[in-house]
Amino acid sequence: MARIIDSPAMNLVGSRVRALRLERKMSQQTLSNKPETLAIYVCRGSISRIEDKRTVTDIELYGLAKVLQVPIESLFEFPDA
């Protein structure tokens, strides 16, 4: 059985997902609910773990980008600090 690896080195988008969610004044629960309209289930706990260190599946990445209204590739962009 395949398993998702939890490791900061394996999560390139978590901090960007969190930043975009906060920019849009969305709670984790709201971000969790919206992909369901695309038949993509991401529970609130998964959003929390994705923003921390959990890897993201391709379908989750697609759903998050759609909900956050950004191209998928922008989830991999990091603004200058």
C-alpha distance (Angstrom), angle and dihedral (degrees) to the residues before:
residue distance angle dihedral
M1 . . .
A2 3.79 . .
R3 3.76 117.4 .
I4 3.77 134.3 -161.9
I5 3.78 112.2 -115.8
D6 3.79 115.1 -133.9
S7 3.77 109.5 -148.2
P8 3.82 133.2 126.6
A9 3.81 89.2 -131.3
M10 3.80 89.2 58.7
N11 3.82 95.2 52.5
L12 3.79 114.3 73.6
V13 3.80 98.5 159.3
G14 3.81 106.5 43.5
S15 3.78 98.4 94.8
R16 3.80 91.5 44.4
V17 3.82 92.1 50.2
R18 3.81 88.9 51.5
A19 3.82 93.1 47.7
L20 3.81 92.6 49.2
R21 3.80 91.7 46.2
L22 3.80 91.5 52.0
E23 3.83 92.3 45.3
R24 3.80 87.1 56.8
K25 3.82 91.5 46.7
M26 3.79 91.5 -122.2
S27 3.78 125.4 151.5
Q28 3.78 119.6 -134.5
Q29 3.81 87.3 -109.2
T30 3.81 92.2 54.7
L31 3.80 91.3 48.4
S32 3.79 88.4 48.5
N33 3.81 94.1 51.8
K34 3.80 99.2 48.8
P35 3.83 100.6 65.5
E36 3.81 88.1 59.4
T37 3.82 87.5 76.7
L38 3.82 84.9 65.1
A39 3.83 91.8 47.3
I40 3.81 89.9 -105.9
Y41 3.80 116.3 129.9
V42 3.82 117.8 -153.1
C43 3.81 113.3 160.5
R44 3.80 121.9 -143.6
G45 3.79 90.4 -108.6
S46 3.80 89.9 55.2
I47 3.81 90.4 52.8
S48 3.80 88.7 53.3
R49 3.81 92.2 49.7
I50 3.82 92.8 43.8
E51 3.80 89.5 53.9
D52 3.79 88.1 51.6
K53 3.79 113.0 37.1
R54 3.82 113.8 -49.3
T55 3.77 117.6 121.3
V56 3.79 117.5 -115.8
T57 3.79 124.9 -127.7
D58 3.77 119.6 -131.8
I59 3.81 93.2 -109.8
E60 3.82 91.2 49.1
L61 3.79 89.9 49.9
Y62 3.80 90.3 51.1
G63 3.81 92.3 48.6
L64 3.79 94.5 46.6
A65 3.80 92.0 49.5
K66 3.82 91.0 49.9
V67 3.80 93.4 48.2
L68 3.81 92.9 45.0
Q69 3.83 88.2 45.9
V70 3.79 95.8 -128.7
P71 3.79 133.7 118.3
I72 3.80 112.0 -96.8
E73 3.79 91.2 -117.2
S74 3.81 90.9 60.2
L75 3.80 88.6 65.7
F76 3.80 85.7 68.6
E77 3.82 94.6 51.6
F78 3.74 119.2 98.4
P79 3.82 119.9 -157.7
D80 3.78 116.3 -131.1
A81 3.77 110.7 -93.3
